[in-house]
């Protein structure tokens, strides 16, 4: 899941690009140039704010399905589903999830 969401997170989405930056196999791993750019600018490649995994999950947790029962003579209950924000929709697209509660 984290790997699929890496474009939205501070996680390095291209560790192979960082491999040539290591001086030896025992040297500490280096971050790829794209990960360094994300950490410096705090923006993704498409210009949206970068998230930690926890903040992204917190943002996704704001989606809801509300059961509505109108106060009428013959009420018919229905569900009202919140619309995902562009960030939430991007996360669902990266995960391959069709959001329908």
Phi and psi in degrees as a GROMACS rama.xvg file:
@    title "Ramachandran Plot"
@    xaxis  label "Phi"
@    yaxis  label "Psi"
@TYPE xy
-61.9067  -38.4016  UNK-2
-65.414  -40.5982  UNK-3
-66.5562  -35.2018  UNK-4
-88.0743  -0.143463  UNK-5
-50.6482  -36.0988  UNK-6
-61.5086  -22.1125  UNK-7
-96.925  -11.713  UNK-8
-107.759  169.062  UNK-9
-71.2403  -7.18375  UNK-10
-61.3468  149.797  UNK-11
-78.5984  115.896  UNK-12
-89.1624  -5.59148  UNK-13
-137.124  65.0301  UNK-14
-63.4541  -24.0149  UNK-15
-64.7809  -31.8157  UNK-16
-70.5373  -23.3619  UNK-17
-85.787  -20.4761  UNK-18
-57.1128  -43.9701  UNK-19
-64.9103  -15.8884  UNK-20
-78.8528  -14.3153  UNK-21
-76.6458  137.349  UNK-22
-77.779  -26.8368  UNK-23
-158.516  170.097  UNK-24
-68.74  -19.8392  UNK-25
-94.9461  -5.47772  UNK-26
-73.6363  153.413  UNK-27
-58.4394  146.439  UNK-28
-63.4526  146.542  UNK-29
-107.627  155.568  UNK-30
-87.6934  146.869  UNK-31
-68.9784  159.808  UNK-32
-57.1018  -36.8109  UNK-33
-67.4614  -37.1016  UNK-34
-69.1231  -37.9294  UNK-35
-64.0174  -40.4549  UNK-36
-64.2802  -42.9686  UNK-37
-61.9153  -42.5338  UNK-38
-66.56  -37.6991  UNK-39
-73.3566  -46.671  UNK-40
-88.8199  -19.2102  UNK-41
61.6313  26.7313  UNK-42
-129.938  147.533  UNK-43
-78.3791  176.876  UNK-44
-61.3591  -30.1247  UNK-45
-92.5026  8.02848  UNK-46
89.2697  6.92544  UNK-47
-89.912  154.861  UNK-48
-61.5611  140.727  UNK-49
-80.2583  145.327  UNK-50
-120.484  158.184  UNK-51
-83.6277  166.369  UNK-52
-59.9602  -41.777  UNK-53
-64.9003  -42.3833  UNK-54
-69.9298  -32.669  UNK-55
-67.4065  -43.6229  UNK-56
-63.6292  -39.3433  UNK-57
-62.1345  -39.8459  UNK-58
-65.1714  -42.8183  UNK-59
-65.1797  -26.993  UNK-60
-70.8216  -8.84128  UNK-61
-81.4961  -8.51628  UNK-62
-71.5426  143.374  UNK-63
-149.391  157.024  UNK-64
-121.112  119.435  UNK-65
-107.57  130.141  UNK-66
-88.7746  119.618  UNK-67
-107.638  131.002  UNK-68
-124.867  99.3603  UNK-69
-61.0005  148.776  UNK-70
-90.7111  74.2499  UNK-71
-128.092  176.761  UNK-72
-60.046  -52.5237  UNK-73
-119.162  79.4383  UNK-74
-68.1774  141.65  UNK-75
-121.877  116.686  UNK-76
-72.1923  146.705  UNK-77
-147.975  162.146  UNK-78
-100.831  137.437  UNK-79
-115.203  116.161  UNK-80
-104.864  132.777  UNK-81
-67.8627  151.006  UNK-82
-89.6834  131.259  UNK-83
-65.4579  144.468  UNK-84
-71.0674  166.45  UNK-85
-55.8573  -39.3685  UNK-86
-63.525  -46.1499  UNK-87
-62.5644  -42.4615  UNK-88
-64.2612  -39.1718  UNK-89
-62.3148  -41.6147  UNK-90
-62.1967  -43.462  UNK-91
-63.7308  -40.0843  UNK-92
-62.6191  -43.7035  UNK-93
-63.2311  -33.4773  UNK-94
-84.8201  -10.2014  UNK-95
72.471  32.2043  UNK-96
-106.426  133.508  UNK-97
-93.2562  109.985  UNK-98
-77.5856  106.66  UNK-99
-148.83  108.113  UNK-100
